[in-house]
């Protein structure tokens, strides 16, 4: 793990930020929301009108809307400095919701002038495919996750060509568990000793670290626990 990466993942926030959040009701998005509020950030979460998310926290504002609608995303962005997107979809979904949300984000950010975008993708897209374990690369991705990976790749393309200050976070297999801050990040082709697992909470930790430290701008970074830290998975 690079020393720069170690400093980022172990750091605490140096200032409070205000950001819009997509996908806040579950999974990585809920982990981002909980950790952000704990750290004192202000969050405007774009949620469906029927969401049951509790809005009692003084630093949380719920904005009803659709993450694939640029106008709704722009409304969520009002008064913020960044957008964090954790939008996902079932493996068999044909709706390319990640791509549609990415396109809506880019359009809304151009209108509002907000430039910082941090989004969840998946390890195995683009140049990282060749570094995956053989079974995942040769069987799981093409047979079971073909649509998901295609949606992630077109999402990444939309974000990378946006001209925004983007960061793509690429986790592998997701697990449960608390944030540890002890994981490999931005490891490039140095994949020896990785578990190919990371908790949703540590993905949230990495996203907030990138926001707080303004790290990995215009970069796509992999995440994984190391084998020595397998107990954290």
NORURMO-V125895 format. One record per pair of residues at least 12 apart in sequence whose C-alpha atoms are under 8 Angstrom apart, sorted by sequence separation. I is the first residue (numbers start at 1). GAP is how many residues later the second one is. If there is no record, write none. Layout:
I;GAP + I;GAP
//
This chain:
21;12 + 63;12 + 156;12 + 63;13 + 124;13 + 87;14 + 45;15 + 47;15 + 49;15 + 183;15 + 43;16 + 44;16 + 45;16 + 46;16 + 47;16 + 48;16 + 49;16 + 42;17 + 43;17 + 44;17 + 45;17 + 46;17 + 47;17 + 48;17 + 41;18 + 42;18 + 43;18 + 44;18 + 45;18 + 46;18 + 47;18 + 48;18 + 40;19 + 44;19 + 46;19 + 47;19 + 183;19 + 46;20 + 47;20 + 179;20 + 203;20 + 24;21 + 46;21 + 178;21 + 181;21 + 19;22 + 21;22 + 23;22 + 24;22 + 25;22 + 37;22 + 175;22 + 177;22 + 179;22 + 180;22 + 16;23 + 18;23 + 19;23 + 20;23 + 21;23 + 22;23 + 23;23 + 24;23 + 37;23 + 173;23 + 174;23 + 175;23 + 176;23 + 177;23 + 178;23 + 179;23 + 16;24 + 17;24 + 18;24 + 19;24 + 20;24 + 21;24 + 22;24 + 23;24 + 125;24 + 172;24 + 173;24 + 174;24 + 175;24 + 176;24 + 177;24 + 178;24 + 181;24 + 16;25 + 17;25 + 18;25 + 19;25 + 20;25 + 21;25 + 22;25 + 124;25 + 172;25 + 173;25 + 174;25 + 175;25 + 176;25 + 179;25 + 181;25 + 198;25 + 13;26 + 16;26 + 18;26 + 20;26 + 25;26 + 46;26 + 171;26 + 172;26 + 174;26 + 179;26 + 198;26 + 46;27 + 122;27 + 125;27 + 126;27 + 171;27 + 197;27 + 198;27 + 25;28 + 125;28 + 196;28 + 197;28 + 68;29 + 195;29 + 196;29 + 46;30 + 122;30 + 194;30 + 195;30 + 45;31 + 73;31 + 74;31 + 83;31 + 121;31 + 194;31 + 195;31 + 44;32 + 68;32 + 69;32 + 73;32 + 77;32 + 82;32 + 85;32 + 171;32 + 194;32 + 195;32 + 44;33 + 68;33 + 81;33 + 82;33 + 83;33 + 84;33 + 85;33 + 86;33 + 87;33 + 188;33 + 193;33 + 194;33 + 67;34 + 68;34 + 70;34 + 74;34 + 78;34 + 80;34 + 81;34 + 82;34 + 83;34 + 84;34 + 85;34 + 86;34 + 121;34 + 169;34 + 186;34 + 187;34 + 188;34 + 193;34 + 199;34 + 68;35 + 69;35 + 70;35 + 73;35 + 74;35 + 77;35 + 81;35 + 82;35 + 83;35 + 84;35 + 85;35 + 121;35 + 186;35 + 187;35 + 195;35 + 198;35 + 68;36 + 82;36 + 185;36 + 186;36 + 187;36 + 197;36 + 67;37 + 68;37 + 70;37 + 71;37 + 74;37 + 77;37 + 169;37 + 185;37 + 186;37 + 67;38 + 70;38 + 74;38 + 169;38 + 184;38 + 185;38 + 184;39 + 185;39 + 183;40 + 184;40 + 183;41 + 184;41 + 183;42 + 184;42 + 167;43 + 182;43 + 183;43 + 22;45 + 183;46 + 117;47 + 119;47 + 121;47 + 122;47 + 123;47 + 182;47 + 116;48 + 117;48 + 118;48 + 119;48 + 120;48 + 121;48 + 122;48 + 123;48 + 124;48 + 115;49 + 116;49 + 117;49 + 118;49 + 119;49 + 120;49 + 121;49 + 122;49 + 123;49 + 167;49 + 115;50 + 116;50 + 117;50 + 118;50 + 119;50 + 120;50 + 121;50 + 122;50 + 167;50 + 168;50 + 170;50 + 172;50 + 115;51 + 118;51 + 120;51 + 166;51 + 167;51 + 168;51 + 169;51 + 170;51 + 171;51 + 172;51 + 99;52 + 103;52 + 106;52 + 165;52 + 166;52 + 167;52 + 168;52 + 169;52 + 170;52 + 171;52 + 172;52 + 180;52 + 91;53 + 92;53 + 94;53 + 98;53 + 99;53 + 102;53 + 106;53 + 165;53 + 166;53 + 167;53 + 168;53 + 169;53 + 170;53 + 171;53 + 91;54 + 93;54 + 97;54 + 98;54 + 164;54 + 167;54 + 169;54 + 21;55 + 92;55 + 93;55 + 96;55 + 99;55 + 100;55 + 103;55 + 177;55 + 20;56 + 29;56 + 91;56 + 92;56 + 99;56 + 102;56 + 103;56 + 106;56 + 177;56 + 20;57 + 29;57 + 91;57 + 98;57 + 99;57 + 102;57 + 176;57 + 19;58 + 28;58 + 29;58 + 106;58 + 131;58 + 160;58 + 175;58 + 99;59 + 20;60 + 131;60 + 18;61 + 19;61 + 22;61 + 128;61 + 18;62 + 19;62 + 20;62 + 21;62 + 22;62 + 23;62 + 24;62 + 18;63 + 19;63 + 20;63 + 21;63 + 22;63 + 23;63 + 17;64 + 18;64 + 19;64 + 20;64 + 21;64 + 22;64 + 23;64 + 19;65 + 21;65 + 22;65 + 23;65 + 118;89 + 118;92 + 118;93 + 123;99 + 123;100 + 84;123 + 31;169 + 32;169 + 35;169 + 31;170 + 35;170 + 10;171 + 9;172 + 10;172 + 28;172 + 32;172 + 36;172 + 9;173 + 27;173 + 28;173 + 31;173 + 32;173 + 9;174 + 28;175 + 29;175 + 32;175 + 28;176 + 32;176 + 6;178 + 5;179 + 5;180 + 5;181 + 1;183 + 1;184 + 2;184 + 1;185 + 2;185 + 1;186 + 17;195 + 9;196 + 13;196 + 9;197 + 12;197 + 15;197 + 11;198 + 14;198 + 13;199 + 14;199 + 9;200 + 13;200 + 8;201 + 8;202 + 8;205 + 8;207
//
